[in-house]
Every structure is written in structure tokens, then in C-alpha cells.
Amino acid sequence: MYWFRRPPYLRWVAAALLVAAAAWLDLRPDPTELRPFAAIDLPTGATIEASEIDWRLVPRGVLPPFDDPAGVVVRSVAAGEPLLPSSIATDRVPAPDGWWTMEVRLPKGAVPGQPVQLIVLPADPTGALQSVMGLVIVPTPGQQDPLAVEELPGLIAVPGEKAILAAAAIADGRVSAILGADSG
């Protein structure tokens, strides 16, 4: 007799497991990860302190990996904005207060924090040489573009009272940089 057949318990269990798995996949939380955000406004050139970082959970893959945001701010970052590898330089030192930064061709082997002396050639051939002491902020990148027309400059800082002299000499191409002993 057909009505005495056993009910399909295994099919019911399989269907219930399938529905439960689908509900779990649909309702589970998105995977998240901690990423650094600026807790306060960070101006360009500021050194990041641990108290200025706010770690927040964000969906995985939204922001690039950046586990150690220690360094110097390359561009200003507003409070609440994520800290990205492109906005922080780890291979630079901050410029001292009252100093101005400028780009100049540096000798190979310059390191951040190393003293640099700019030798300023006079505009007049009978004039005297002048010297401006500075500090290497960002050295010339090690990997130059082989198709570039000229080498990329490094970034140096000079005292405020010598900034005009140095900037004018750099603009006229009347400057040569020499490196001092590494301070680090």
C-alpha cells in the first residue's frame, strides 16, 4: 500500500539546512578591519603622534593596507579623513620651525635629516660665493624614471632668513648642494 510509505525526512532536513545556510550567508555581517583616521586636522609637514590617530572599523578592502601611519604628513589631512599611504611619508623628517622647504638636486646617497650646504654662485662673476646651511627633508628618489628628461629633485629645508637667497639661486640654477656627515 502506497500510503504506508515512509515520509522523505532526509529531503526535509537537506532543504532546511539549505535555507539556513542561505539565510546565514545573506544576514552575516560584512568582514571589517581597523584603519587609521585623523583625529584632528593635520597640516602639511606635521609629524603624526599616536594621540592624533583614530582607529575605526571599515569594510574590508575599502581602504588600502596601512598598518603603521608613523611619519610626516605630505598633504594636509582634515579631521575624520582616512590616513592613506599616499598622504604620509615615512622617509622624511619634519622641517624645523621657522624654516622653509624647497626642491633642489641633491647628490646621491642623501638621507632624511642629513645636513646639506648649498653653495650659491654669485650672479656677478666678481662676486663672492655664499653658503646656506640646510637639512635634507626628502632625498632624491632612488628609482628614477629612465624616460624622464631630468632627474627628480629632493626636498630640503633652510632657515627663514636665508630662504630668499637660496630660492633665487635655485631658480637661476646658481646653486650646488653638498652633503654633511649623516646625523643619524
Backbone as a chain_set.jsonl record, in Angstrom:
{"seq": "MYWFRRPPYLRWVAAALLVAAAAWLDLRPDPTELRPFAAIDLPTGATIEASEIDWRLVPRGVLPPFDDPAGVVVRSVAAGEPLLPSSIATDRVPAPDGWWTMEVRLPKGAVPGQPVQLIVLPADPTGALQSVMGLVIVPTPGQQDPLAVEELPGLIAVPGEKAILAAAAIADGRVSAILGADSG", "coords": {"N": [[0.809, -1.161, 0.0], [0.52, 2.133, -0.828], [0.179, 4.434, 0.788], [1.392, 3.829, 3.178], [4.019, 4.362, 3.035], [7.296, 5.558, 4.02], [7.844, 8.939, 5.147], [9.75, 11.586, 3.399], [12.181, 12.25, 5.136], [14.96, 12.869, 5.03], [15.147, 14.566, 2.799], [13.687, 16.741, 3.724], [15.299, 17.601, 5.85], [17.636, 18.252, 4.444], [16.658, 20.346, 2.838], [15.969, 22.199, 4.839], [18.497, 22.701, 5.959], [19.727, 23.887, 3.738], [18.179, 26.234, 3.41], [18.77, 27.472, 5.878], [21.553, 27.864, 5.62], [21.617, 29.637, 3.437], [20.25, 31.823, 4.541], [22.04, 32.494, 6.596], [24.336, 33.235, 5.089], [23.301, 35.461, 3.792], [22.567, 37.207, 5.86], [24.806, 37.587, 7.474], [27.372, 39.61, 9.043], [29.337, 42.08, 7.295], [32.784, 41.517, 6.551], [35.172, 43.267, 8.478], [37.853, 45.646, 9.082], [40.455, 47.274, 10.959], [41.344, 50.636, 10.373], [43.43, 53.559, 10.061], [42.404, 56.873, 10.962], [42.383, 60.446, 10.809], [42.394, 62.125, 13.839], [42.432, 64.773, 14.47], [42.798, 67.944, 12.71], [45.451, 67.77, 10.45], [48.219, 69.494, 9.513], [50.244, 70.078, 6.545], [53.463, 68.678, 6.673], [53.462, 68.083, 9.362], [54.362, 66.007, 12.101], [53.128, 62.834, 12.801], [51.477, 61.905, 15.705], [50.659, 59.326, 18.089], [48.343, 59.935, 19.504], [46.906, 61.428, 17.744], [45.646, 59.811, 16.009], [42.818, 58.01, 15.032], [41.483, 54.942, 15.281], [39.374, 53.107, 13.24], [36.689, 50.838, 12.429], [36.258, 49.576, 9.231], [34.687, 48.42, 6.181], [36.201, 45.544, 4.799], [38.769, 45.905, 2.406], [38.019, 48.398, 1.428], [39.742, 50.557, 1.996], [43.248, 51.056, 1.322], [45.861, 48.81, 2.523], [47.388, 49.842, 5.544], [49.174, 49.786, 8.082], [50.973, 51.014, 9.851], [50.919, 54.165, 10.518], [53.016, 56.006, 11.03], [54.979, 58.882, 10.614], [55.488, 61.707, 8.472], [53.195, 64.214, 7.52], [52.295, 64.576, 4.186], [50.458, 65.951, 2.657], [47.843, 68.197, 3.617], [45.548, 66.922, 6.016], [42.249, 66.527, 6.866], [40.321, 66.444, 9.932], [38.89, 63.323, 10.71], [39.259, 62.268, 8.225], [40.496, 59.516, 6.266], [43.738, 58.116, 6.88], [46.098, 57.667, 4.475], [48.539, 55.71, 2.657], [49.6, 57.364, 0.677], [49.387, 59.903, 1.72], [51.121, 60.131, 3.791], [54.525, 60.338, 4.571], [57.102, 58.207, 5.212], [59.756, 58.301, 4.943], [60.93, 60.764, 5.532], [61.844, 63.754, 7.29], [60.554, 66.125, 9.658], [60.449, 69.637, 8.898], [62.326, 72.081, 10.681], [60.869, 74.518, 12.972], [60.101, 77.664, 11.585], [61.662, 77.367, 9.363], [62.031, 77.029, 5.798], [60.903, 75.005, 3.101], [62.26, 73.659, 0.083], [62.743, 72.585, -3.326], [65.558, 70.918, -4.637], [68.324, 69.746, -6.574], [69.928, 66.971, -5.337], [72.947, 65.356, -4.148], [73.663, 61.869, -4.806], [72.839, 59.412, -2.358], [71.909, 60.919, -0.251], [70.224, 61.252, 2.866], [67.231, 61.386, 4.891], [67.222, 64.041, 7.244], [69.887, 64.597, 7.152], [72.58, 66.945, 7.196], [72.887, 69.606, 4.836], [74.697, 71.637, 2.588], [74.259, 74.485, 0.747], [75.897, 75.796, -1.923], [76.077, 78.901, -3.135], [76.371, 80.358, -6.15], [77.617, 83.495, -7.299], [75.628, 86.013, -8.957], [76.945, 87.949, -10.305], [80.063, 87.778, -11.889], [82.282, 88.666, -10.439], [81.57, 88.586, -7.855], [81.308, 87.242, -4.484], [81.294, 83.852, -3.307], [78.52, 82.368, -1.629], [77.136, 80.706, 1.231], [74.626, 78.473, 2.302], [73.262, 76.84, 4.954], [71.453, 73.828, 5.42], [68.883, 71.277, 5.715], [68.249, 67.955, 4.866], [65.13, 66.965, 3.853], [63.417, 65.281, 2.273], [64.982, 62.871, 0.464], [66.402, 62.585, -2.887], [64.499, 60.512, -4.974], [65.296, 57.032, -5.107], [64.774, 55.307, -7.282], [64.819, 56.376, -10.362], [62.932, 57.64, -13.13], [63.531, 56.128, -16.168], [62.875, 57.335, -18.562], [62.626, 59.986, -18.056], [63.183, 63.494, -18.526], [64.847, 65.087, -16.944], [66.549, 64.67, -13.763], [64.758, 63.844, -10.758], [64.112, 66.218, -8.171], [65.259, 66.598, -4.739], [63.959, 67.343, -1.444], [64.63, 70.041, 0.625], [65.219, 71.845, 3.694], [65.646, 75.208, 4.716], [66.91, 77.85, 6.831], [64.673, 80.546, 7.704], [65.699, 83.197, 7.288], [67.536, 82.854, 5.252], [66.124, 81.871, 3.154], [65.15, 83.31, 0.886], [67.479, 83.985, -0.545], [68.461, 81.382, -1.129], [66.291, 80.28, -2.614], [66.165, 82.007, -4.843], [68.675, 81.509, -6.001], [68.427, 78.789, -6.611], [66.339, 78.892, -8.48], [67.623, 80.293, -10.541], [69.54, 78.485, -11.218], [72.003, 78.595, -9.997], [73.186, 77.158, -7.926], [74.768, 74.704, -5.908], [74.672, 71.633, -4.269], [76.046, 70.22, -1.359], [76.726, 67.464, 0.773], [76.673, 67.009, 4.32], [78.034, 65.249, 7.186], [76.213, 62.359, 8.045], [73.517, 62.744, 10.255], [72.187, 60.77, 11.594]], "CA": [[0.0, 0.0, 0.0], [1.327, 3.304, -1.062], [0.098, 5.451, 1.865], [2.219, 3.407, 4.306], [5.429, 4.663, 2.737], [7.96, 6.44, 4.97], [7.982, 10.305, 4.628], [11.119, 11.892, 2.969], [12.821, 13.041, 6.197], [16.264, 13.358, 4.592], [14.929, 15.714, 1.91], [13.26, 17.876, 4.543], [16.488, 18.07, 6.581], [18.515, 18.899, 3.468], [16.045, 21.627, 2.462], [16.082, 23.101, 5.99], [19.898, 23.111, 6.03], [19.975, 24.787, 2.62], [17.554, 27.516, 3.75], [19.536, 28.057, 6.982], [22.839, 28.327, 5.088], [21.357, 30.811, 2.62], [19.926, 32.922, 5.452], [23.269, 32.906, 7.283], [25.167, 33.956, 4.128], [22.685, 36.75, 3.469], [22.428, 38.076, 7.025], [26.042, 37.715, 8.244], [27.968, 40.938, 8.926], [30.451, 42.202, 6.359], [34.079, 41.482, 7.245], [35.719, 44.608, 8.678], [39.232, 45.743, 9.538], [40.798, 48.573, 11.531], [42.13, 51.538, 9.54], [43.675, 54.825, 10.765], [41.771, 58.117, 10.534], [42.914, 61.607, 11.522], [41.531, 62.556, 14.949], [42.44, 66.241, 14.411], [43.336, 68.448, 11.451], [46.904, 67.604, 10.369], [48.763, 70.324, 8.427], [51.369, 69.537, 5.8], [54.731, 68.734, 7.384], [53.31, 67.7, 10.771], [54.707, 64.636, 12.478], [51.934, 62.203, 13.361], [51.586, 61.305, 17.037], [49.665, 58.268, 18.3], [47.086, 60.52, 20.001], [46.24, 62.1, 16.624], [45.094, 58.768, 15.146], [41.591, 57.365, 15.479], [41.341, 53.678, 14.564], [37.958, 52.799, 13.012], [36.37, 49.65, 11.643], [35.705, 49.845, 7.9], [34.573, 47.175, 5.429], [37.468, 45.047, 4.264], [39.05, 46.21, 1.01], [37.629, 49.757, 1.046], [40.948, 51.376, 2.07], [44.458, 50.253, 1.134], [46.506, 48.419, 3.772], [48.261, 50.861, 6.128], [49.18, 49.384, 9.481], [51.811, 51.881, 10.676], [50.873, 55.513, 9.957], [54.022, 56.896, 11.602], [55.708, 59.628, 9.599], [55.215, 63.131, 8.304], [52.068, 64.447, 6.622], [52.725, 65.144, 2.917], [49.396, 66.905, 2.287], [47.005, 68.409, 4.798], [44.504, 65.922, 6.223], [41.211, 67.04, 7.76], [39.873, 65.531, 10.983], [37.905, 62.357, 10.237], [39.67, 61.747, 6.924], [41.383, 58.361, 6.445], [45.163, 58.285, 6.617], [46.477, 56.775, 3.395], [49.985, 55.695, 2.426], [49.988, 58.484, -0.182], [49.363, 61.17, 2.463], [52.138, 60.063, 4.845], [55.864, 59.944, 4.132], [57.865, 57.618, 6.308], [61.173, 58.509, 4.67], [61.243, 62.187, 5.607], [61.858, 64.34, 8.626], [59.858, 67.408, 9.615], [61.278, 70.85, 8.846], [62.29, 72.827, 11.948], [60.012, 75.702, 12.989], [60.696, 78.865, 11.013], [62.45, 77.033, 8.177], [61.262, 76.906, 4.569], [61.324, 73.866, 2.286], [62.361, 73.908, -1.355], [63.271, 71.469, -4.095], [66.89, 71.122, -5.205], [69.009, 68.495, -6.933], [70.811, 66.526, -4.26], [73.851, 64.251, -4.502], [73.184, 60.518, -4.468], [73.188, 58.977, -1.013], [71.333, 61.785, 0.781], [69.239, 60.599, 3.722], [66.474, 62.366, 5.658], [67.847, 64.537, 8.454], [71.31, 64.859, 6.924], [72.865, 68.349, 6.893], [73.251, 69.92, 3.457], [75.178, 73.008, 2.421], [74.048, 74.99, -0.603], [76.901, 76.757, -2.349], [75.38, 79.825, -4.027], [77.267, 81.078, -7.053], [77.142, 84.873, -7.448], [75.093, 86.397, -10.259], [78.035, 88.756, -10.865], [81.274, 86.949, -11.863], [83.268, 89.159, -9.478], [81.003, 88.461, -6.514], [81.808, 86.176, -3.622], [80.424, 82.7, -3.066], [77.8, 82.377, -0.366], [76.782, 79.376, 1.689], [73.382, 78.365, 3.06], [73.142, 75.529, 5.6], [70.094, 73.312, 5.385], [68.608, 69.947, 6.225], [67.538, 67.132, 3.882], [63.805, 66.544, 4.322], [63.12, 64.103, 1.465], [66.062, 62.72, -0.514], [66.051, 62.277, -4.265], [64.062, 59.116, -5.049], [66.316, 56.109, -5.582], [64.412, 54.784, -8.588], [64.482, 57.44, -11.287], [62.263, 57.228, -14.357], [64.541, 56.134, -17.232], [62.428, 58.163, -19.677], [62.496, 61.368, -17.613], [64.089, 64.439, -19.163], [65.858, 65.433, -15.945], [66.41, 63.955, -12.504], [63.827, 64.399, -9.792], [64.81, 66.894, -7.078], [64.955, 66.26, -3.357], [63.363, 68.448, -0.692], [65.47, 70.467, 1.731], [64.714, 72.976, 4.487], [66.666, 76.205, 5.033], [66.386, 78.846, 7.773], [63.848, 81.586, 7.101], [66.46, 84.371, 6.865], [68.312, 82.52, 4.054], [65.237, 81.225, 2.186], [65.059, 84.075, -0.358], [68.753, 83.797, -1.236], [68.522, 80.011, -1.648], [65.262, 80.082, -3.638], [66.566, 82.733, -6.052], [69.806, 80.795, -6.607], [67.909, 77.542, -7.183], [65.577, 79.248, -9.675], [68.566, 80.705, -11.585], [70.48, 77.41, -11.482], [73.305, 79.019, -9.482], [73.398, 76.521, -6.638], [75.284, 73.346, -5.869], [74.441, 71.087, -2.925], [76.998, 69.231, -0.837], [76.171, 66.821, 1.961], [77.48, 66.89, 5.514], [78.013, 63.934, 7.816], [74.864, 61.9, 8.399], [73.215, 62.992, 11.667], [71.536, 59.603, 12.18]], "C": [[0.866, 1.243, 0.0], [1.293, 4.282, 0.106], [0.86, 5.037, 3.118], [3.715, 3.657, 4.092], [6.002, 5.654, 3.737], [8.076, 7.845, 4.365], [9.455, 10.607, 4.3], [11.845, 12.8, 3.983], [14.169, 13.628, 5.749], [16.134, 14.551, 3.658], [14.531, 16.938, 2.711], [14.446, 18.461, 5.322], [17.436, 18.799, 5.632], [17.957, 20.259, 3.053], [16.16, 22.635, 3.605], [17.519, 23.594, 6.144], [20.252, 24.089, 4.917], [19.39, 26.18, 2.894], [18.323, 28.207, 4.875], [20.876, 28.604, 6.493], [22.657, 29.584, 4.249], [21.033, 32.023, 3.499], [21.175, 33.409, 6.178], [24.178, 33.702, 6.337], [24.61, 35.342, 3.824], [22.704, 37.713, 4.652], [23.712, 38.266, 7.824], [26.627, 39.122, 8.078], [29.129, 40.927, 7.922], [31.765, 42.123, 7.129], [34.662, 42.902, 7.316], [37.169, 44.515, 9.146], [39.471, 47.147, 10.072], [41.672, 49.357, 10.566], [42.294, 52.868, 10.275], [42.956, 55.997, 10.111], [42.376, 59.248, 11.357], [41.927, 62.022, 12.603], [41.423, 64.074, 14.988], [42.917, 66.655, 13.024], [44.858, 68.352, 11.489], [47.43, 68.457, 9.217], [49.926, 69.628, 7.73], [52.656, 69.724, 6.6], [54.658, 68.329, 8.842], [53.727, 66.246, 10.977], [53.507, 64.027, 13.192], [52.265, 61.562, 14.7], [50.475, 60.263, 17.181], [48.321, 58.831, 18.762], [46.292, 61.203, 18.888], [45.604, 61.106, 15.658], [43.872, 58.158, 15.799], [41.408, 56.103, 14.633], [39.868, 53.334, 14.468], [37.818, 51.518, 12.201], [35.735, 50.082, 10.325], [35.565, 48.509, 7.179], [35.91, 46.801, 4.78], [37.588, 45.393, 2.781], [38.678, 47.611, 0.577], [38.854, 50.675, 1.008], [42.178, 50.498, 1.88], [45.093, 49.89, 2.471], [47.464, 49.505, 4.252], [48.271, 50.644, 7.627], [49.956, 50.33, 10.385], [51.833, 53.286, 10.09], [51.857, 56.486, 10.596], [54.759, 57.59, 10.462], [55.309, 61.079, 9.604], [54.119, 63.299, 7.267], [52.572, 65.156, 5.361], [51.729, 66.18, 2.421], [48.479, 67.043, 3.482], [45.855, 67.396, 4.818], [43.52, 66.485, 7.233], [40.838, 65.988, 8.798], [38.78, 64.621, 10.429], [38.243, 61.756, 8.887], [40.599, 60.545, 7.122], [42.83, 58.728, 6.138], [45.574, 57.231, 5.596], [47.99, 56.77, 3.225], [50.452, 56.863, 1.568], [49.998, 59.818, 0.555], [50.403, 61.219, 3.573], [53.468, 59.631, 4.228], [56.622, 59.412, 5.332], [59.356, 57.852, 6.132], [61.528, 59.993, 4.647], [61.213, 62.638, 7.051], [61.112, 65.666, 8.558], [60.853, 68.561, 9.551], [61.209, 71.549, 10.203], [61.382, 74.055, 11.844], [60.77, 76.905, 12.435], [61.553, 78.604, 9.784], [61.502, 76.86, 6.989], [61.809, 75.731, 3.761], [61.33, 74.247, 0.816], [62.997, 72.702, -2.028], [64.622, 71.849, -4.684], [67.466, 69.762, -5.575], [70.014, 68.176, -5.848], [71.762, 65.448, -4.758], [73.237, 62.905, -4.116], [73.645, 60.164, -3.057], [72.662, 59.869, 0.087], [70.279, 61.012, 1.557], [68.467, 61.668, 4.492], [67.188, 62.741, 6.957], [69.314, 64.873, 8.297], [71.53, 66.349, 6.638], [73.294, 68.505, 5.431], [73.712, 71.37, 3.418], [74.971, 73.389, 0.964], [75.134, 76.023, -0.882], [76.241, 77.61, -3.426], [76.415, 80.584, -4.845], [76.734, 82.499, -7.231], [76.596, 85.123, -8.851], [76.131, 87.207, -11.021], [79.316, 87.931, -10.803], [82.324, 87.409, -10.857], [82.782, 89.027, -8.043], [81.572, 87.265, -5.755], [80.782, 85.044, -3.521], [79.728, 82.88, -1.72], [77.393, 80.944, -0.046], [75.491, 79.447, 2.501], [73.32, 76.947, 3.629], [71.681, 75.103, 5.599], [70.036, 71.894, 5.928], [67.838, 69.182, 5.153], [66.231, 66.666, 4.512], [63.407, 65.249, 3.606], [64.238, 63.971, 0.445], [65.521, 62.487, -1.917], [65.63, 60.816, -4.328], [65.139, 58.229, -5.663], [66.029, 55.58, -6.97], [63.962, 55.94, -9.474], [63.776, 56.855, -12.509], [63.28, 57.263, -15.496], [64.153, 56.999, -18.428], [62.287, 59.64, -19.298], [63.546, 62.249, -18.285], [65.199, 64.837, -18.197], [65.562, 64.707, -14.637], [65.395, 64.647, -11.593], [64.594, 65.074, -8.657], [64.447, 66.294, -5.725], [64.353, 67.495, -2.688], [64.265, 68.758, 0.492], [64.769, 71.582, 2.489], [65.894, 73.892, 4.779], [66.064, 77.196, 6.026], [65.665, 79.97, 7.042], [64.632, 82.78, 6.585], [67.294, 84.115, 5.611], [67.432, 81.957, 2.937], [65.187, 81.977, 0.859], [66.325, 83.902, -1.181], [68.818, 82.418, -1.881], [67.519, 79.797, -2.778], [65.634, 80.792, -4.941], [67.708, 82.015, -6.763], [69.352, 79.489, -7.251], [67.164, 77.834, -8.479], [66.491, 79.627, -10.836], [69.546, 79.593, -11.951], [71.89, 77.738, -11.016], [73.621, 78.381, -8.139], [73.932, 75.104, -6.829], [75.132, 72.856, -4.434], [75.534, 70.094, -2.583], [76.445, 68.718, 0.474], [77.169, 66.81, 3.097], [77.407, 65.474, 6.048], [76.585, 63.604, 8.205], [74.647, 62.076, 9.89], [72.612, 61.78, 12.338], [72.479, 58.549, 12.313]], "O": [[1.83, 1.354, 0.758], [2.312, 4.913, 0.389], [0.964, 5.837, 4.048], [4.554, 3.213, 4.876], [5.274, 6.503, 4.25], [8.379, 7.958, 3.177], [10.338, 9.957, 4.858], [12.087, 13.975, 3.709], [14.473, 14.778, 6.067], [16.951, 15.469, 3.729], [14.979, 18.048, 2.422], [14.573, 19.68, 5.437], [17.978, 19.848, 5.981], [18.712, 21.224, 2.93], [16.422, 23.812, 3.359], [17.741, 24.771, 6.428], [21.009, 25.032, 5.147], [20.046, 27.189, 2.633], [18.51, 29.423, 4.824], [21.289, 29.689, 6.904], [23.467, 30.507, 4.341], [21.498, 33.129, 3.224], [21.351, 34.614, 6.357], [24.731, 34.729, 6.733], [25.37, 36.288, 3.621], [22.843, 38.921, 4.458], [23.715, 39.045, 8.777], [26.388, 39.76, 7.054], [29.801, 39.914, 7.729], [31.846, 42.617, 8.254], [34.644, 43.64, 6.33], [37.644, 43.453, 9.548], [38.782, 48.094, 9.691], [42.626, 48.819, 10.005], [41.407, 53.271, 11.029], [42.899, 56.11, 8.887], [42.832, 59.027, 12.479], [40.751, 62.246, 12.316], [40.431, 64.61, 15.483], [43.385, 65.82, 12.25], [45.486, 68.799, 12.449], [47.122, 68.177, 8.058], [50.517, 68.695, 8.274], [52.908, 70.801, 7.139], [55.692, 68.238, 9.503], [53.476, 65.381, 10.138], [52.938, 64.646, 14.091], [53.208, 60.778, 14.815], [49.47, 60.319, 16.473], [47.273, 58.266, 18.447], [45.119, 61.523, 19.079], [45.083, 61.497, 14.613], [43.891, 57.827, 16.985], [41.203, 56.182, 13.421], [39.177, 53.271, 15.485], [38.686, 51.159, 11.406], [34.784, 50.864, 10.313], [36.256, 47.553, 7.529], [36.638, 47.659, 4.282], [36.652, 45.206, 2.005], [38.991, 47.996, -0.55], [38.991, 51.483, 0.09], [42.158, 49.32, 2.238], [44.883, 50.595, 3.459], [48.257, 50.029, 3.47], [47.479, 51.239, 8.357], [49.637, 50.444, 11.568], [52.68, 53.581, 9.247], [51.563, 57.677, 10.696], [55.117, 56.96, 9.467], [54.849, 61.612, 10.614], [54.111, 62.606, 6.249], [53.201, 66.21, 5.451], [52.123, 67.183, 1.826], [48.348, 66.113, 4.278], [45.276, 67.064, 3.783], [43.91, 66.877, 8.332], [41.016, 64.79, 8.574], [37.856, 65.086, 9.761], [37.575, 60.821, 8.447], [41.409, 60.546, 8.049], [43.109, 59.54, 5.256], [45.412, 56.035, 5.836], [48.656, 57.73, 3.612], [51.589, 57.312, 1.714], [50.573, 60.782, 0.051], [50.552, 62.249, 4.23], [53.521, 58.672, 3.457], [56.762, 60.096, 6.346], [60.136, 57.629, 7.057], [62.339, 60.425, 3.829], [60.631, 61.984, 7.916], [61.046, 66.274, 7.489], [61.959, 68.471, 10.083], [60.14, 71.605, 10.811], [61.154, 74.57, 10.749], [61.931, 77.132, 12.773], [62.117, 79.542, 9.22], [60.316, 76.578, 7.164], [63.016, 75.489, 3.734], [60.515, 75.05, 0.362], [63.691, 71.907, -1.395], [64.806, 72.965, -5.169], [67.133, 68.749, -4.96], [70.846, 69.008, -5.486], [71.431, 64.706, -5.682], [72.401, 62.823, -3.216], [74.721, 60.576, -2.625], [72.934, 59.612, 1.259], [69.533, 60.216, 0.986], [68.998, 62.754, 4.725], [67.691, 61.877, 7.675], [69.928, 65.39, 9.231], [70.743, 66.953, 5.909], [73.974, 67.644, 4.872], [73.181, 72.222, 4.13], [75.447, 72.704, 0.058], [75.266, 77.007, -0.154], [75.887, 77.112, -4.495], [77.221, 81.345, -4.311], [75.521, 82.691, -7.306], [77.052, 84.512, -9.818], [76.185, 87.153, -12.249], [79.636, 87.416, -9.732], [83.177, 86.615, -10.46], [83.526, 89.331, -7.11], [82.231, 86.398, -6.329], [79.576, 85.258, -3.636], [80.283, 83.47, -0.793], [77.317, 80.089, -0.928], [75.292, 80.373, 3.288], [73.325, 75.97, 2.88], [70.783, 75.93, 5.759], [70.992, 71.385, 6.514], [66.875, 69.705, 4.592], [66.23, 66.047, 5.577], [63.099, 64.245, 4.249], [64.428, 64.874, -0.369], [64.333, 62.225, -2.104], [66.329, 59.957, -3.79], [65.81, 58.621, -6.617], [66.953, 55.416, -7.766], [62.838, 56.425, -9.34], [64.007, 55.701, -12.873], [63.845, 58.321, -15.772], [65.015, 57.361, -19.229], [61.875, 60.455, -20.123], [64.656, 61.802, -18.574], [66.364, 64.917, -18.588], [64.461, 64.195, -14.433], [65.203, 65.862, -11.652], [65.623, 64.557, -8.222], [63.456, 65.576, -5.59], [64.254, 68.558, -3.3], [64.623, 67.869, 1.265], [63.829, 72.191, 1.978], [67.0, 73.428, 5.055], [64.846, 77.368, 6.066], [66.003, 80.304, 5.906], [64.278, 83.335, 5.546], [67.722, 85.07, 4.963], [67.946, 81.601, 1.876], [65.183, 81.346, -0.197], [66.251, 83.692, -2.392], [69.188, 82.295, -3.048], [67.86, 79.194, -3.796], [65.438, 80.241, -6.024], [67.712, 81.919, -7.991], [69.839, 79.123, -8.32], [67.329, 77.119, -9.467], [66.184, 79.323, -11.988], [70.311, 79.744, -12.904], [72.864, 77.227, -11.568], [74.264, 79.007, -7.297], [73.585, 74.41, -7.785], [75.431, 73.588, -3.49], [75.904, 69.244, -3.393], [75.774, 69.448, 1.203], [78.367, 66.626, 2.88], [76.792, 64.601, 5.435], [75.836, 64.476, 8.645], [75.459, 61.633, 10.702], [72.529, 61.756, 13.566], [72.134, 57.468, 12.789]]}, "num_chains": 1, "name": "protein.A"}
